[in-house]
Amino acid sequence: MRTTIGYTIESIGYVIGAQGLISFASQTFFGTEWGWMHKVVDLPSTAYLGVVAVGLALIVGGMKTRKAPEARTATGSGRNSRAA
């Protein structure tokens, strides 16, 4: 389950980051609106760099989530368990 959640968060991060980068580049260099972010919010071009940062944070968070070790359950076996 952790792997699925990690891939989902990472995928959303890629989409958000790409849209932020496209929106920043289109406003800064071409003076037009590309992508779909401008249909949702109207931000200045520098604010789209913040959207890119949010996308990168989601990518990193998703990668850490799916690569984190699974939580172990206490079953009573192992080095620290008591002998009955």
C-alpha positions as CSV (number, residue, x, y, z in Angstrom):
1,M,0.0,0.0,0.0
2,R,2.9,2.4,0.8
3,T,4.3,1.9,-2.6
4,T,1.0,2.7,-4.3
5,I,0.6,5.9,-2.3
6,G,4.1,6.9,-3.0
7,Y,3.7,6.5,-6.7
8,T,0.4,8.4,-6.6
9,I,1.9,11.3,-4.8
10,E,5.0,11.3,-7.0
11,S,2.8,11.3,-10.2
12,I,0.7,14.2,-9.0
13,G,4.0,16.0,-8.2
14,Y,5.2,15.5,-11.8
15,V,2.0,16.9,-13.2
16,I,1.9,20.0,-10.9
17,G,5.6,20.7,-11.4
18,A,5.3,20.4,-15.2
19,Q,2.3,22.7,-15.3
20,G,4.0,25.3,-13.1
21,L,7.1,25.2,-15.3
22,I,5.1,25.5,-18.5
23,S,3.1,28.4,-17.1
24,F,6.2,30.2,-15.8
25,A,8.0,29.8,-19.1
26,S,5.0,30.8,-21.3
27,Q,4.3,33.9,-19.3
28,T,8.0,35.0,-18.9
29,F,9.4,34.2,-22.4
30,F,6.4,34.3,-24.7
31,G,3.7,36.4,-23.0
32,T,1.0,33.8,-23.5
33,E,-0.8,31.3,-21.4
34,W,0.0,27.6,-21.9
35,G,-1.2,24.6,-19.9
36,W,-4.3,24.4,-17.7
37,M,-3.1,26.2,-14.6
38,H,-4.2,29.6,-15.8
39,K,-7.7,28.3,-16.2
40,V,-7.8,27.4,-12.5
41,V,-5.8,30.3,-10.9
42,D,-4.5,33.6,-12.2
43,L,-1.0,34.0,-10.7
44,P,2.0,36.2,-11.6
45,S,4.8,34.4,-13.4
46,T,7.0,34.3,-10.4
47,A,4.3,32.6,-8.3
48,Y,4.4,29.7,-10.8
49,L,8.0,28.9,-9.5
50,G,6.3,28.2,-6.2
51,V,4.0,25.8,-7.9
52,V,7.1,24.1,-9.4
53,A,8.6,23.9,-5.8
54,V,5.3,22.3,-4.6
55,G,5.6,19.8,-7.4
56,L,9.2,18.9,-6.5
57,A,8.2,18.5,-2.9
58,L,5.5,16.1,-3.8
59,I,7.9,14.1,-6.0
60,V,10.5,13.9,-3.2
61,G,7.7,13.0,-0.6
62,G,6.4,10.3,-2.9
63,M,9.8,8.8,-3.4
64,K,10.5,8.8,0.3
65,T,7.1,7.2,1.0
66,R,7.5,4.3,-1.3
67,K,11.1,3.7,-0.4
68,A,10.6,3.8,3.4
69,P,10.8,0.4,5.2
70,E,7.5,-1.2,6.0
71,A,6.4,-1.0,9.6
72,R,6.9,-4.3,11.5
73,T,4.2,-5.6,13.7
74,A,5.0,-6.9,17.2
75,T,4.6,-10.7,16.9
76,G,6.7,-11.7,19.9
77,S,9.5,-13.3,17.9
78,G,13.0,-12.1,17.5
79,R,15.9,-11.0,19.6
80,N,14.0,-9.0,22.2
81,S,11.1,-11.4,22.8
82,R,10.9,-13.4,26.1
83,A,11.0,-17.2,26.1
84,A,7.9,-18.7,27.6
